[in-house]
Amino acid sequence: MMMEPYVDPAARSPSTTFPLDGATFDISTMPEQDLVAYGKVAPVLHSLARTRVVRLSKTLVLKFGTTVLASEGETMKYVAANFPGVRLPQVYRCFNVEHSSSYSGLEGYVVMDYIEGPSLDTCWDELSLRLRESVVEQVAAMVAQLQSVRCDHPGVIGGGISRGMWFSDYGAGPFPTKEVFQKWITWKLNMSKHYKQALPDTLPLQCPYFVLVHGDLSPRNLVLDASNQVWLIDWGCAGFYPPIFETASAKHQTKFKSFSQLLLPLIYNHPEELMQLEDCSYGINRVPFSLPPEMGSESEEDT
C-alpha cells in the first residue's frame, strides 16, 4: 500500500494567518535558523516520508527535509533563467544544513513562490478530455524546451548524487564525465543480464549527449492555475540525462496511466532506447552498490 501525504487544510484556507503574513522582512537576508524555525510551525501543504512543504505566507512556501537538497533550488533558478517557456515557482533562497540522520548528511531548504491552484493528482479524473489534452500539450511543450539544449556533462546542476526512479532509492553518481555515465548505465545492464533479468542480446543504451530532464512528470507535480496554465513543481529529480529518461519516468509513474498515455506520444520517445533503459532497472534498483571500476565498485551482491 502506498503512503498518502499529509495535508493540513489550513494551508490552503484563505482565512489562515501564516507565520510571515504582515511581517516586514527581507527573505534574501533572513537568518537560516529563523527560516528553519518557521518551517517547524507553518501549516503543512504536503508531508510525505522525509519531505515537507509548508506555507510561510500567502505568497511563499518552504520545502525542506532530509530528501531535499539546495541543488533543487539551484536547478529551478537555472531553468527560470534559461527556459522562459517553462512555468515553475520562483526561488528566493536555497541552502543545506547538516543533519546526522540524513543519508547525504544534509537537510535542504528551498524558499519559493506559492502557486495558487490544485495539484492535478487531486482532480485529474474530473477533468474533461479537452482539458487533459491541454495539460499534456503544455507539459510536452515545456519538455521540448528543456530538451532544446544539449549538454556534454551529465548529472545534477551544481554536483551531487542523481535521484529518481532510474537511480535507485540511494541515488547514484555523481558522474564526472559523459564516459563515466556511459560505463555506469552499461554496467547496470550487465548486472540485469547477470541475474537473468534482461535478454543476453540487449544492446546498451548509448548516451552521446544529455538534456535537462525533470525526472518526475506526474499529475502530483503539476499545478493548474485559474487560467488553466500548468506549472511544474518538485524538481528534486532533475538533472542532465539522456532524453529517454524523461519518457521512462513518465511511463512508469505509479498512478494516472491515462496521463502517460496522452503525454508519451508528444515527447521524445524512442522504443528501442526505452527498452534498453528498462532492461537496466534490475541492475539499478536491486544491485545499487555494484559499480564499474571507474566509480569505485563496492559489491556485486544482490541487495
Backbone bond lengths (Angstrom), bond angles and torsions (degrees), N, CA, C in turn:
res aa  C-N    CA-C-N  psi(-1)  N-CA   C-N-CA  omega(-1)  CA-C   N-CA-C  phi
1 M - - - 1.456 - - 1.530 109.61 -
2 M 1.313 116.39 132.36 1.455 120.58 -179.75 1.516 110.31 -76.51
3 M 1.345 115.58 143.60 1.454 120.55 174.91 1.522 109.41 -70.68
4 E 1.319 116.03 142.90 1.456 121.18 177.13 1.520 109.31 -103.62
5 P 1.332 117.49 138.50 1.466 119.28 -179.48 1.518 111.87 -69.59
6 Y 1.325 115.26 150.87 1.452 120.97 174.30 1.528 108.79 -90.92
7 V 1.323 117.08 135.60 1.458 122.96 177.65 1.522 108.29 -133.39
8 D 1.334 116.24 127.69 1.452 121.45 175.54 1.529 108.25 -86.90
9 P 1.332 119.68 117.61 1.474 120.46 -179.26 1.527 113.42 -54.46
10 A 1.331 117.09 -28.48 1.470 120.10 179.43 1.525 111.89 -63.06
11 A 1.342 116.98 -23.54 1.464 119.88 -177.36 1.518 112.70 -66.99
12 R 1.337 117.26 -22.70 1.458 120.52 179.44 1.526 112.91 -111.07
13 S 1.306 117.58 0.40 1.464 120.38 -177.99 1.529 111.32 -78.20
14 P 1.330 118.34 130.36 1.467 120.62 178.48 1.524 113.25 -66.65
15 S 1.334 117.31 -13.97 1.461 120.48 -178.65 1.530 112.78 -91.02
16 T 1.331 117.56 -6.44 1.463 120.87 -178.11 1.527 111.15 -74.53
17 T 1.321 116.09 137.16 1.464 121.06 170.53 1.522 107.57 -96.81
18 F 1.327 116.35 118.45 1.454 121.72 -176.12 1.532 110.23 -91.79
19 P 1.335 118.16 161.84 1.465 121.02 -171.75 1.529 115.35 -54.22
20 L 1.329 118.40 -34.91 1.462 120.00 -177.02 1.522 113.55 -102.62
21 D 1.330 118.18 3.53 1.464 120.11 176.82 1.532 109.86 -63.15
22 G 1.313 116.17 129.84 1.454 121.26 177.27 1.508 114.86 79.35
23 A 1.327 117.31 -4.72 1.466 120.23 -179.32 1.526 110.33 -85.36
24 T 1.314 115.78 149.83 1.457 121.62 173.46 1.524 107.61 -95.93
25 F 1.307 116.54 118.87 1.463 119.31 -176.78 1.512 109.80 -158.01
26 D 1.315 115.72 159.58 1.459 123.88 171.61 1.520 106.30 -114.37
27 I 1.322 116.54 106.27 1.458 120.14 -174.38 1.519 112.10 -61.45
28 S 1.332 116.90 -24.89 1.469 119.98 -178.16 1.524 112.75 -74.52
29 T 1.343 117.21 -20.47 1.466 119.84 -177.77 1.529 112.91 -118.43
30 M 1.312 118.30 -1.93 1.462 120.08 179.06 1.524 109.45 -59.03
31 P 1.318 118.46 131.54 1.470 120.24 -179.82 1.531 112.14 -55.50
32 E 1.320 115.22 142.17 1.458 119.87 -178.19 1.525 111.55 -58.85
33 Q 1.332 117.25 -38.20 1.455 119.06 -178.46 1.522 112.23 -65.27
34 D 1.351 116.82 -28.26 1.456 119.69 176.57 1.527 110.55 -69.75
35 L 1.330 115.97 -42.50 1.465 119.45 178.59 1.525 110.88 -64.07
36 V 1.325 116.44 -39.94 1.464 120.28 177.29 1.526 109.90 -60.50
37 A 1.331 116.32 -42.40 1.458 120.49 -179.18 1.528 111.42 -66.66
38 Y 1.326 117.60 -42.14 1.464 120.50 177.56 1.523 110.53 -61.95
39 G 1.319 116.70 -36.50 1.459 120.21 -179.94 1.513 113.23 -61.32
40 K 1.322 117.14 -27.73 1.464 121.01 -178.02 1.518 112.73 -77.38
41 V 1.343 117.69 -20.23 1.470 119.73 -175.02 1.529 113.35 -115.47
42 A 1.329 117.71 -10.09 1.463 120.73 -176.88 1.530 110.74 -73.86
43 P 1.334 117.94 148.03 1.471 120.95 177.88 1.526 111.96 -59.06
44 V 1.316 115.34 141.07 1.464 121.53 -172.34 1.528 111.05 -89.83
45 L 1.331 115.72 119.83 1.463 121.28 172.46 1.521 111.50 -80.05
46 H 1.329 115.54 -34.70 1.478 120.37 -175.60 1.516 107.91 -159.91
47 S 1.313 116.14 128.74 1.458 120.37 175.40 1.515 108.60 -141.80
48 L 1.314 116.00 121.38 1.466 121.18 179.81 1.513 108.14 -149.23
49 A 1.330 115.65 126.57 1.466 121.86 -179.13 1.529 108.88 54.81
50 R 1.316 117.94 -117.92 1.468 120.28 -173.87 1.529 112.31 -109.15
51 T 1.332 116.70 22.81 1.455 121.21 177.92 1.517 109.96 -123.22
52 R 1.332 115.76 136.20 1.460 120.76 -179.95 1.528 109.76 -136.61
53 V 1.331 115.58 139.08 1.461 122.08 172.89 1.523 106.99 -121.12
54 V 1.342 116.54 123.86 1.459 120.62 -176.78 1.526 109.79 -124.30
55 R 1.312 115.50 159.82 1.464 122.77 -177.30 1.524 109.41 -97.57
56 L 1.320 117.35 106.88 1.459 121.69 178.93 1.524 112.03 -76.84
57 S 1.322 115.79 -36.07 1.461 121.31 -178.36 1.518 107.79 -156.05
58 K 1.316 116.22 -176.26 1.462 119.11 178.21 1.520 111.67 -66.78
59 T 1.326 118.17 -17.39 1.465 120.95 -176.99 1.526 114.23 -119.51
60 L 1.340 118.60 -8.55 1.460 120.62 -173.85 1.521 111.90 -126.34
61 V 1.338 115.95 142.98 1.458 121.93 170.53 1.520 109.13 -124.22
62 L 1.322 114.59 160.08 1.459 122.04 175.94 1.517 107.85 -125.35
63 K 1.316 116.05 123.63 1.465 121.80 174.00 1.517 107.52 -105.09
64 F 1.331 116.54 131.68 1.457 118.49 -178.76 1.526 110.34 -156.32
65 G 1.323 115.04 165.91 1.448 120.62 177.78 1.512 111.40 148.59
66 T 1.325 115.29 173.09 1.455 119.80 -179.50 1.522 112.75 -77.63
67 T 1.326 117.28 -7.89 1.466 120.29 172.81 1.523 111.18 -102.70
68 V 1.333 116.78 8.07 1.462 122.60 179.28 1.522 108.31 -108.70
69 L 1.330 116.97 143.06 1.455 121.72 174.96 1.523 109.75 -132.27
70 A 1.324 115.64 153.44 1.461 120.54 178.99 1.526 111.97 -59.50
71 S 1.321 117.16 -24.73 1.461 120.63 179.86 1.526 111.88 -60.00
72 E 1.343 117.59 -26.26 1.464 119.67 175.78 1.523 110.35 -62.77
73 G 1.317 116.59 -44.22 1.455 120.09 177.38 1.523 112.32 -64.68
74 E 1.333 117.02 -39.20 1.467 120.27 178.58 1.533 110.48 -64.66
75 T 1.323 116.32 -37.66 1.469 120.05 176.62 1.524 110.52 -62.31
76 M 1.328 116.12 -44.79 1.464 120.01 -179.93 1.526 111.59 -62.51
77 K 1.329 116.94 -38.71 1.461 120.48 176.25 1.532 110.53 -62.71
78 Y 1.321 116.39 -41.33 1.465 121.28 179.22 1.525 110.67 -62.74
79 V 1.322 116.13 -44.28 1.466 119.85 179.52 1.525 110.17 -62.42
80 A 1.323 116.90 -45.72 1.467 120.58 -178.99 1.522 111.62 -60.74
81 A 1.324 116.95 -35.49 1.459 121.12 -177.23 1.521 113.00 -79.81
82 N 1.340 117.54 -25.54 1.465 119.95 -171.13 1.518 114.93 -116.73
83 F 1.334 118.43 -13.61 1.461 121.10 -177.29 1.530 109.17 -133.35
84 P 1.332 116.87 79.94 1.468 120.17 -172.31 1.517 114.50 -64.31
85 G 1.320 118.58 -17.99 1.451 121.03 179.83 1.521 113.81 -85.01
86 V 1.321 117.09 -2.61 1.462 121.28 -179.93 1.524 108.46 -96.69
87 R 1.323 116.07 118.64 1.464 120.51 -178.98 1.527 109.96 -89.13
88 L 1.319 115.73 122.31 1.458 122.01 178.72 1.518 108.54 -154.17
89 P 1.336 117.88 160.28 1.470 119.40 -179.25 1.529 111.59 -63.38
90 Q 1.323 116.39 145.36 1.455 120.68 173.08 1.517 109.74 -75.73
91 V 1.338 116.56 136.33 1.463 122.32 -178.84 1.518 109.59 -100.01
92 Y 1.339 116.46 134.25 1.454 122.20 -179.24 1.521 113.37 -109.40
93 R 1.319 116.91 -32.00 1.462 121.29 178.87 1.515 108.80 -147.53
94 C 1.323 116.10 146.74 1.455 120.56 169.91 1.525 107.91 -152.72
95 F 1.315 115.77 132.58 1.463 119.96 -178.02 1.525 108.96 -158.32
96 N 1.317 115.14 161.37 1.463 122.45 175.01 1.523 109.62 -114.08
97 V 1.332 115.64 149.82 1.462 121.28 169.53 1.518 107.56 -126.39
98 E 1.308 116.36 153.87 1.461 119.93 -179.61 1.521 110.17 -67.91
99 H 1.338 114.14 141.48 1.464 119.62 -179.49 1.523 107.28 -148.51
100 S 1.325 116.33 112.25 1.465 120.66 -170.05 1.517 113.79 -66.90
101 S 1.349 117.95 -28.23 1.468 119.31 -176.64 1.524 113.30 -91.86
102 S 1.321 117.04 0.61 1.459 121.10 178.40 1.522 110.08 -81.02
103 Y 1.328 116.72 144.05 1.469 120.89 178.30 1.523 110.72 -59.14
104 S 1.339 116.54 -36.62 1.466 121.16 179.97 1.521 112.60 -87.42
105 G 1.352 116.72 -9.30 1.454 119.96 -174.72 1.511 113.34 81.30
106 L 1.338 116.32 7.63 1.457 120.96 -175.73 1.524 110.78 -135.55
107 E 1.319 115.00 157.05 1.454 122.63 169.01 1.522 106.95 -125.11
108 G 1.331 117.20 126.55 1.453 121.11 -175.44 1.509 113.11 -98.41
109 Y 1.340 115.51 152.67 1.458 123.42 178.96 1.525 108.83 -134.50
110 V 1.337 116.65 132.92 1.462 122.21 177.87 1.528 108.09 -134.19
111 V 1.332 116.63 121.15 1.466 122.54 176.03 1.522 107.64 -100.54
112 M 1.323 116.37 127.25 1.466 120.58 -175.63 1.518 110.79 -149.67
113 D 1.335 115.10 173.39 1.460 120.93 177.91 1.518 111.41 -64.54
114 Y 1.323 115.02 145.98 1.461 121.78 167.45 1.527 108.28 -86.10
115 I 1.315 116.74 125.07 1.461 121.59 178.37 1.519 108.20 -98.50
116 E 1.314 115.86 115.67 1.461 121.24 -178.48 1.521 110.32 -71.97
117 G 1.317 116.04 129.41 1.460 120.98 177.93 1.511 110.85 139.76
118 P 1.312 117.37 162.98 1.466 120.58 -179.19 1.527 111.70 -78.81
119 S 1.327 115.76 145.78 1.460 118.29 166.78 1.528 106.79 -74.25
120 L 1.315 116.19 143.65 1.460 119.33 -168.47 1.527 114.29 -71.61
121 D 1.335 117.38 -13.51 1.462 117.18 175.11 1.522 111.37 -67.11
122 T 1.346 117.61 -20.81 1.463 120.72 -179.05 1.520 112.83 -86.53
123 C 1.331 117.68 -10.84 1.467 118.78 -175.15 1.526 113.96 -143.27
124 W 1.327 118.30 4.30 1.469 121.23 -175.49 1.527 111.97 -54.78
125 D 1.313 116.94 -44.34 1.468 120.29 -175.75 1.525 112.61 -67.19
126 E 1.333 117.04 -19.79 1.465 120.74 -179.64 1.527 112.87 -93.44
127 L 1.320 117.88 -9.92 1.462 120.22 -178.23 1.526 110.58 -70.80
128 S 1.325 115.89 146.39 1.466 119.89 173.52 1.521 109.33 -67.35
129 L 1.330 116.24 159.35 1.461 120.03 178.47 1.518 110.22 -59.46
130 R 1.331 117.02 -39.24 1.468 119.34 -178.89 1.525 111.24 -64.42
131 L 1.328 117.08 -39.54 1.464 118.95 179.66 1.522 110.52 -71.63
132 R 1.330 117.24 -36.12 1.472 119.00 174.40 1.526 110.43 -60.30
133 E 1.327 115.83 -43.62 1.463 119.42 179.10 1.529 111.03 -63.05
134 S 1.326 116.58 -38.95 1.463 120.26 177.36 1.529 110.71 -62.93
135 V 1.328 116.26 -41.79 1.462 120.20 179.21 1.519 110.99 -59.20
136 V 1.332 117.34 -51.28 1.466 119.39 -176.28 1.529 111.22 -69.24
137 E 1.320 117.77 -31.37 1.470 119.92 175.64 1.524 110.68 -64.50
138 Q 1.323 116.27 -40.73 1.464 119.73 177.36 1.527 111.20 -65.75
139 V 1.333 116.04 -43.57 1.463 119.60 178.48 1.528 110.49 -62.38
140 A 1.324 117.35 -43.76 1.462 121.10 179.95 1.522 111.05 -61.52
141 A 1.331 117.26 -39.10 1.464 120.69 178.81 1.530 110.57 -64.26
142 M 1.328 116.80 -39.19 1.463 119.61 178.39 1.525 111.21 -69.71
143 V 1.330 116.76 -39.25 1.458 119.98 176.11 1.534 110.35 -61.32
144 A 1.326 116.78 -42.91 1.463 120.45 179.34 1.522 110.72 -59.63
145 Q 1.338 116.65 -39.92 1.459 118.36 179.23 1.529 111.01 -67.41
146 L 1.322 117.13 -42.65 1.463 120.05 177.69 1.526 111.39 -60.11
147 Q 1.334 116.52 -34.56 1.458 119.98 -176.71 1.525 112.89 -89.71
148 S 1.332 116.84 3.76 1.467 120.55 -179.11 1.528 112.31 -77.34
149 V 1.325 117.28 -14.33 1.462 121.73 179.80 1.518 108.78 -113.76
150 R 1.320 116.19 124.33 1.463 121.07 178.98 1.518 110.47 -97.94
151 C 1.323 114.66 147.59 1.459 121.04 -177.42 1.522 109.03 -134.86
152 D 1.335 116.65 147.04 1.461 120.75 178.37 1.527 112.76 -92.45
153 H 1.342 116.86 -5.42 1.464 119.81 -174.65 1.521 109.94 -113.82
154 P 1.330 117.92 117.64 1.472 120.94 -177.65 1.518 112.32 -81.06
155 G 1.331 114.87 162.38 1.445 120.63 169.38 1.509 115.34 106.30
156 V 1.323 114.12 -163.97 1.457 123.33 -172.24 1.525 110.33 -82.50
157 I 1.316 116.18 139.20 1.461 120.31 175.07 1.525 108.22 -62.62
158 G 1.321 116.01 125.79 1.459 120.09 -178.27 1.513 113.83 89.18
159 G 1.342 117.00 -4.78 1.459 120.28 177.72 1.512 112.86 91.75
160 G 1.316 115.58 172.68 1.459 121.67 -178.76 1.508 111.59 111.10
161 I 1.345 115.54 179.18 1.453 119.91 -176.87 1.526 110.74 -78.11
162 S 1.316 115.15 150.95 1.461 121.70 175.81 1.516 108.66 -86.61
163 R 1.351 115.52 143.37 1.459 120.22 -177.49 1.518 110.35 -131.10
164 G 1.331 114.69 161.92 1.451 120.64 -178.53 1.511 110.55 126.04
165 M 1.340 115.53 176.19 1.463 119.81 -173.14 1.515 113.38 -64.72
166 W 1.322 118.83 -18.24 1.456 120.54 -179.77 1.527 111.91 -99.40
167 F 1.346 116.32 15.71 1.462 120.18 178.37 1.531 112.20 -134.13
168 S 1.316 118.18 13.33 1.460 125.95 177.52 1.520 111.31 73.67
169 D 1.341 115.30 169.31 1.462 121.40 178.73 1.518 112.23 -65.91
170 Y 1.330 116.84 -18.34 1.461 121.26 -176.55 1.530 112.45 -96.86
171 G 1.333 116.86 -7.29 1.453 119.71 -172.28 1.520 110.11 80.34
172 A 1.305 115.68 174.07 1.464 120.82 179.81 1.519 109.20 -149.75
173 G 1.321 114.82 161.47 1.451 119.42 -179.02 1.522 111.04 90.42
174 P 1.339 116.39 -159.61 1.465 127.13 4.49 1.523 112.25 -70.28
175 F 1.324 114.19 162.54 1.457 122.39 -177.32 1.535 108.50 -111.23
176 P 1.310 117.93 101.20 1.464 119.96 -174.35 1.525 114.91 -69.93
177 T 1.343 116.66 -25.29 1.466 119.72 -178.15 1.522 110.48 -143.13
178 K 1.320 114.22 164.90 1.463 120.60 174.93 1.525 110.95 -60.11
179 E 1.325 116.05 -37.91 1.459 120.04 -177.78 1.526 111.75 -66.21
180 V 1.331 116.12 -37.93 1.470 119.18 178.85 1.528 110.29 -66.88
181 F 1.337 116.80 -40.48 1.462 119.05 177.59 1.528 110.31 -61.76
182 Q 1.336 116.76 -43.02 1.463 120.14 179.82 1.527 111.10 -61.50
183 K 1.309 116.47 -41.13 1.461 119.53 179.51 1.526 111.14 -68.52
184 W 1.325 116.40 -35.17 1.470 119.96 178.59 1.531 111.04 -64.84
185 I 1.339 117.81 -48.83 1.463 120.05 -176.97 1.525 110.45 -67.39
186 T 1.336 117.94 -34.35 1.462 121.26 176.43 1.525 110.53 -67.31
187 W 1.322 116.43 -40.03 1.462 121.43 178.05 1.530 111.00 -61.16
188 K 1.324 115.96 -41.98 1.464 119.82 -178.99 1.527 111.20 -66.40
189 L 1.312 117.00 -36.74 1.464 119.51 174.30 1.523 109.81 -63.26
190 N 1.330 117.08 -42.74 1.465 120.03 -179.96 1.530 111.70 -64.00
191 M 1.351 116.89 -33.97 1.464 119.85 175.47 1.533 110.49 -64.49
192 S 1.333 115.90 -41.89 1.463 119.66 177.84 1.522 110.84 -62.03
193 K 1.331 116.11 -41.13 1.462 119.52 177.75 1.529 111.13 -65.56
194 H 1.324 115.94 -40.56 1.466 120.55 -179.08 1.523 111.18 -58.63
195 Y 1.329 116.45 -38.66 1.457 120.95 179.69 1.530 112.49 -94.22
196 K 1.339 115.02 15.63 1.468 122.15 175.95 1.533 112.54 57.70
197 Q 1.334 114.85 38.77 1.459 121.30 176.76 1.530 111.57 -110.03
198 A 1.322 116.01 9.49 1.467 122.24 174.66 1.514 107.82 -150.39
199 L 1.308 115.95 149.86 1.461 120.05 -179.31 1.528 110.34 -66.34
200 P 1.331 117.48 142.03 1.469 120.94 -176.18 1.526 113.53 -59.90
201 D 1.338 117.39 -28.29 1.462 119.56 -175.60 1.532 113.41 -95.43
202 T 1.337 117.90 8.60 1.457 119.74 177.17 1.527 109.96 -66.02
203 L 1.312 116.90 128.55 1.461 121.06 179.19 1.523 110.10 -84.06
204 P 1.336 117.19 148.34 1.455 118.98 179.30 1.523 112.25 -68.05
205 L 1.326 115.75 146.98 1.453 121.64 174.19 1.523 108.92 -64.10
206 Q 1.316 117.02 130.45 1.458 122.00 178.24 1.526 109.39 -92.78
207 C 1.318 116.29 137.07 1.467 122.14 -173.61 1.530 110.20 -125.32
208 P 1.340 117.76 71.32 1.464 119.93 -177.00 1.525 113.36 -74.27
209 Y 1.318 117.92 -21.22 1.463 121.31 179.46 1.527 108.84 -156.09
210 F 1.329 115.30 170.08 1.459 121.12 -177.31 1.527 109.86 -132.77
211 V 1.318 115.47 150.59 1.460 122.24 176.53 1.527 107.86 -128.44
212 L 1.318 116.32 165.01 1.452 119.00 178.65 1.525 110.05 -76.18
213 V 1.309 115.55 122.02 1.465 124.21 -176.19 1.524 108.33 -113.97
214 H 1.337 117.35 130.42 1.462 120.40 174.89 1.523 110.26 -68.00
215 G 1.326 116.30 -46.69 1.456 121.01 170.85 1.513 116.89 90.53
216 D 1.337 117.51 -2.80 1.463 118.63 179.76 1.525 110.18 -154.85
217 L 1.332 115.81 53.53 1.463 120.56 -179.91 1.522 109.53 -74.32
218 S 1.307 115.24 115.24 1.457 122.79 -179.18 1.515 107.63 -161.11
219 P 1.332 118.98 153.04 1.463 120.03 177.24 1.525 114.29 -52.46
220 R 1.321 118.64 -27.57 1.467 119.46 -179.83 1.530 111.71 -68.07
221 N 1.329 117.10 -19.26 1.463 121.58 -179.82 1.522 112.83 -109.10
222 L 1.330 115.96 21.04 1.459 122.25 177.12 1.519 108.54 -123.58
223 V 1.323 116.16 132.33 1.466 121.47 177.30 1.523 107.93 -114.60
224 L 1.327 115.82 133.46 1.464 121.86 -179.60 1.530 107.88 -105.23
225 D 1.354 116.32 116.03 1.458 118.62 -177.67 1.531 110.96 -84.45
226 A 1.334 116.61 -176.47 1.464 121.38 -174.58 1.516 112.64 -66.06
227 S 1.336 117.24 -19.11 1.466 121.70 178.29 1.522 112.15 -96.81
228 N 1.331 116.54 11.29 1.469 122.93 -178.03 1.525 112.29 62.77
229 Q 1.327 115.97 28.91 1.455 120.82 171.86 1.526 108.97 -93.19
230 V 1.326 115.56 141.60 1.455 122.31 -176.24 1.526 109.86 -95.15
231 W 1.337 115.59 136.16 1.460 123.06 176.28 1.523 108.49 -118.04
232 L 1.326 116.23 136.07 1.464 121.98 178.07 1.526 109.54 -92.12
233 I 1.335 116.55 124.69 1.451 121.24 176.09 1.528 109.18 -120.91
234 D 1.327 116.32 175.47 1.467 124.62 178.38 1.529 111.31 59.09
235 W 1.345 115.33 82.26 1.458 122.74 -178.80 1.525 111.62 -101.13
236 G 1.331 116.93 23.37 1.452 120.25 -176.19 1.519 115.27 -67.56
237 C 1.331 117.56 -18.66 1.474 121.18 -179.92 1.527 111.88 -104.09
238 A 1.323 117.05 5.76 1.469 120.32 -173.06 1.522 111.87 -75.09
239 G 1.316 115.03 151.82 1.458 122.01 176.68 1.505 109.96 173.70
240 F 1.319 115.83 179.61 1.468 121.22 178.71 1.530 109.29 -90.63
241 Y 1.344 115.41 114.02 1.457 122.30 -177.32 1.530 108.71 -143.58
242 P 1.339 118.07 169.96 1.467 119.59 173.82 1.526 110.36 -56.88
243 P 1.323 119.10 143.11 1.464 120.94 -175.55 1.526 114.38 -58.89
244 I 1.325 117.75 -25.74 1.458 119.97 -179.27 1.526 111.43 -66.07
245 F 1.336 117.86 -19.19 1.463 120.25 178.19 1.525 111.00 -63.09
246 E 1.333 117.61 -35.84 1.468 119.90 178.16 1.521 110.44 -65.61
247 T 1.313 115.92 -44.25 1.461 121.70 179.28 1.529 110.87 -60.41
248 A 1.334 115.49 -48.25 1.457 120.11 -177.04 1.526 111.53 -64.90
249 S 1.324 117.30 -38.49 1.461 120.28 179.42 1.523 110.89 -65.76
250 A 1.335 116.28 -41.69 1.464 119.94 178.65 1.527 111.03 -66.42
251 K 1.323 116.62 -40.71 1.469 120.29 -179.20 1.520 111.33 -63.10
252 H 1.327 117.04 -37.95 1.457 120.65 -172.18 1.526 113.27 -101.37
253 Q 1.344 118.18 13.30 1.466 118.13 171.40 1.521 107.90 -61.48
254 T 1.322 115.94 146.62 1.461 120.44 -162.82 1.519 115.10 -75.36
255 K 1.330 118.66 -20.07 1.453 121.30 179.84 1.523 109.29 -128.98
256 F 1.331 115.64 178.61 1.461 122.26 170.60 1.533 112.27 58.62
257 K 1.316 115.21 56.64 1.457 120.00 178.86 1.525 111.09 -61.84
258 S 1.343 117.07 -30.73 1.464 118.49 178.77 1.525 111.17 -64.18
259 F 1.329 117.45 -30.70 1.464 121.16 175.36 1.521 110.00 -63.43
260 S 1.331 116.74 -48.68 1.468 120.43 178.77 1.522 111.57 -61.00
261 Q 1.317 116.65 -42.50 1.463 119.99 -177.69 1.521 111.99 -62.66
262 L 1.327 117.13 -34.05 1.462 120.27 177.69 1.529 111.65 -78.12
263 L 1.339 116.51 -36.25 1.468 119.78 -173.80 1.522 113.73 -79.26
264 L 1.323 117.76 -42.11 1.471 120.44 -169.78 1.522 114.31 -57.65
265 P 1.340 120.46 -37.09 1.470 118.10 178.52 1.529 113.65 -68.70
266 L 1.336 116.97 -12.79 1.465 120.58 -174.69 1.520 113.62 -99.14
267 I 1.340 117.83 -7.68 1.459 120.15 -179.08 1.530 109.35 -121.87
268 Y 1.325 115.77 171.90 1.461 121.61 178.59 1.520 109.55 -48.81
269 N 1.311 116.02 122.44 1.453 119.01 -174.50 1.518 109.45 -152.19
270 H 1.316 115.66 95.21 1.464 122.26 -179.42 1.529 108.01 -107.50
271 P 1.348 118.38 109.32 1.475 120.88 -172.38 1.520 114.19 -56.21
272 E 1.334 117.98 -39.82 1.465 119.16 -178.72 1.524 110.75 -67.15
273 E 1.337 116.84 -42.86 1.457 119.71 178.03 1.525 111.01 -63.71
274 L 1.320 116.36 -39.37 1.458 120.48 179.35 1.524 110.47 -61.36
275 M 1.323 116.73 -44.29 1.461 120.81 178.33 1.532 110.80 -63.36
276 Q 1.347 116.67 -40.53 1.458 120.10 -179.74 1.531 111.38 -62.82
277 L 1.324 116.43 -41.27 1.456 119.50 178.82 1.530 110.93 -69.74
278 E 1.316 116.72 -43.26 1.469 119.92 178.65 1.523 111.42 -59.63
279 D 1.326 117.05 -34.20 1.458 120.47 178.93 1.528 112.45 -70.45
280 C 1.342 117.50 -13.32 1.469 121.01 176.19 1.523 111.76 -85.63
281 S 1.338 117.53 -9.61 1.458 121.01 -169.33 1.528 112.51 -57.82
282 Y 1.326 117.61 -43.93 1.461 119.59 -178.76 1.530 110.06 -62.19
283 G 1.300 116.92 -46.17 1.466 120.06 179.63 1.510 112.97 -62.33
284 I 1.342 116.79 -35.98 1.468 121.03 -179.82 1.518 110.98 -72.01
285 N 1.332 116.85 -47.55 1.455 120.59 -169.07 1.517 114.91 -94.36
286 R 1.321 117.44 -27.75 1.464 119.76 -177.71 1.524 112.26 -101.33
287 V 1.307 118.00 -17.58 1.468 121.56 177.67 1.533 108.17 -129.40
288 P 1.329 117.54 54.40 1.467 119.92 -169.02 1.521 114.85 -66.24
289 F 1.340 117.49 -24.95 1.461 118.95 -175.83 1.523 113.21 -96.43
290 S 1.325 116.66 4.25 1.453 119.84 173.84 1.517 108.43 -87.71
291 L 1.333 115.84 116.66 1.466 121.32 -172.89 1.518 110.66 -128.79
292 P 1.321 117.16 153.43 1.456 120.15 175.26 1.522 110.09 -64.12
293 P 1.340 117.40 156.30 1.471 120.32 -177.09 1.528 113.27 -53.20
294 E 1.324 117.25 -32.14 1.470 120.49 -179.10 1.525 112.50 -64.15
295 M 1.339 116.61 -18.10 1.466 120.39 -178.20 1.522 112.19 -113.52
296 G 1.324 117.30 9.68 1.457 119.86 177.23 1.501 112.55 78.27
297 S 1.344 117.01 63.18 1.461 121.42 -178.49 1.522 110.86 -55.96
298 E 1.350 115.29 132.37 1.464 121.06 -179.35 1.527 112.38 -103.33
299 S 1.323 114.74 -41.80 1.475 117.43 -172.98 1.487 109.44 -160.86
300 E 1.309 116.66 151.17 1.448 121.33 172.37 1.514 110.24 -114.11
301 E 1.320 116.46 14.57 1.454 119.33 -178.46 1.520 110.55 -80.02
302 D 1.315 114.80 141.56 1.449 120.83 175.89 1.520 109.46 -64.23
303 T 1.345 116.55 129.79 1.466 120.67 176.89 1.506 110.70 -98.56
